[in-house]
Amino acid sequence: MKFPKKALSLCLSLVFATSLTAPSLAKGSDETPATKKPFFAVLVGIDDYISPNVNDLSGCKNDVDDMKAVLVKNYNLPDDDEHILVLKDREATKEGIKNAFRKMLVSNAEKYGDKGLYLFHYSGHGSYCKDTNGDEAGDDDQTLVTVDSRQGDVYDLVDDELDILLDELTAKTKNSVLVFDCCHSYTNTRGGKVTPRKVEPDSRPQPEQKPVTRSSGERSTRAATEKTAMAPRDQKYVVFSGCLQDETSGETRDPQGRTNGLLTRYLVEALAKSGSDTTYRQLWDTVAKGVTSENWAQHPQVEGDLERPILNASATRLEPGIKVLKAEDEKAVIDAGEAHRIVEKGALVAFYKAWAKKLEGEKDILAKGLVEEVGTLKSSVKLDRKVDPEELAKAKARIVTPFGGDRPLKVKVEIKEASSRGNLFQLLDKEASQETPGSASEGSSAKPKTGLLEITKTSDDPLKSNDDWDVAVVQDKFETFADSRRNVGSRAPKADPEKPVFFIAAQNGMPLFDLWLNTSDPEAPKVIYSALKKRARQRLVQTLENKVSPLDGKLKIEFVRVTGWDTDINGKPKAPKTETKEADQIGTPVVKESEQFLLKLTNTSDTPLYPTVVSLGTSGKIEIIYPPSSTHAVPLQPGDSMKTDVMQAGAPVGPESFKVIATTSHTDFHFLEQEGITRSGTTRKAVSNPLEKLMEDRHNATRDSSRVTVPSLDDWATADLDIVIATPE
């Protein structure tokens, strides 16, 4: 069985579930008692490892505390030793975890069967070791690194051993949930606000594992297509994992200094805000979007029966209104800030009347506004209209789009040698100063900054720094990456691969754009600066969303693989042969270079929609895939489906995203397009509606501070689909 690996993607915000960080609910919030079911949980968190060869972590015990808090508060998990077993640090030995699994989960499943709920959560290190029984499609077993791992004759908890435990549990019930906030790859990372939960594999000869036989009598063998999951695919349980096979999962600190795993943080947040009718698929859409919005190189995965209500509909329903702390006629202070994922100026907020039962769309709307000042726990919002302060003080606020687009992409210059670092810093500063006056050299306290970018210097030991940054400009040897990764890219740099080159790296250390520049190239700073701006603009498109739209979730996206072509009588391609795989719809599709695919869109609403499909390519390109031009826009009628043209995956390798914007009237987004390489500017028609204006402001990092223009919340929604382009094996 394969453990799901933690992702770095597009892969950090704060937990809503705990009392310290939860926004206050506005008066009038509804709370409906849920039917209590027998509920049992084993929660494991390891920060302090015994072996000196295993580095310590800092957020795993917090993960356990936060998961327990949300399950007790929102899902009626009794807070006693008969229903919860918590193992932290020294308690989380290999035998301790196995015994807890059997005592709390398997034994109670024997008693209650499908009438009960059973949850196992692990936060800590993951790793891998050599497969000893031939049950893996590859050569490695995935492992959990227990607190006593790698001491004496104690080895990691291998996936085969966990498979035995899981088989014992699923023989009694199909109501199991497993969460693995760890990673099983060992890729290089470059510090920053996301710390990977990774450790090198155990190099000792491994004890032989017996082939695992399922209760059905079939041998448990993991195919290559199942490597993203913690366990073999099965409808008897749901498995949440942090990332894809070659990615790493991270932990991060919130503005108050509290550390959590990215997967757990967003999972707890989503659980706290979900209702009894929320399905696992809907829950996971929220979790995956949150993780990847923070760390674009981390793609969480999920397996199992995703259409059932989460935890068998045991949730307590909470109305998600946020309290207004201070009200003026055109300004409000709300009880939510960085700690609640309002992380940028320009975030869009909706205010609903105090008696509103459903905080959605334009119905019962009092005002809308944009965040102009952000604090840790509260934010100031400028409104789009004058409102009676007395009525505003009683209103319920909802966050529409947390990422407003006003925060620039934070770039770290990561070069150990001080003089080289200073030279590149000054050259990038020169590029910035041509756009925005007031940029500064490395020696000053200011930072080269434009509306899109903020470039910061780094310490003399950048790999150990823990700065807040999004991407890094790095000087290193290409061979460092070519030798240690399968998916670095198929194109070697023009410079000598053994000599240092400049490149741009994500927080997981993976190079972006397959861009390698000779350090002596005088054009390198200009090329780097252009590439950084392209990544910044991609991020602005990627983070657009409308959380309160009545159209949210009404446009279904399916990833469809093209397996071949039907031909006409002359042998020319006529129509693609297609295959739609369930695994592609619930996980992140991995597409090898030259493989073909298309997207299928279905309108499940009762309103005609105009879909725009935007591709955010691995080369930095932004391209409108559909419609082909503004003159070809055709509404997608309720119940109808459409397919995009066939696309072919190409270099560079890495994560690629598709943003689908659905509107009730024709809206032209072609002005968002940019090439993967520099090109001259193009002309376009004038902006014609508020949504186009909002997108233009985000795209160009400009906003008129004297007015607030907000589009109707009823008229648009967004959806996302991520893929990973990989090199052919």
Summary of the structure (lengths in Angstrom):
residues: 729
radius of gyration: 25.4
end to end distance: 21.5
largest distance: 74.8
contacts: 2630
relative contact order: 0.11
helix: 22%
strand: 29%
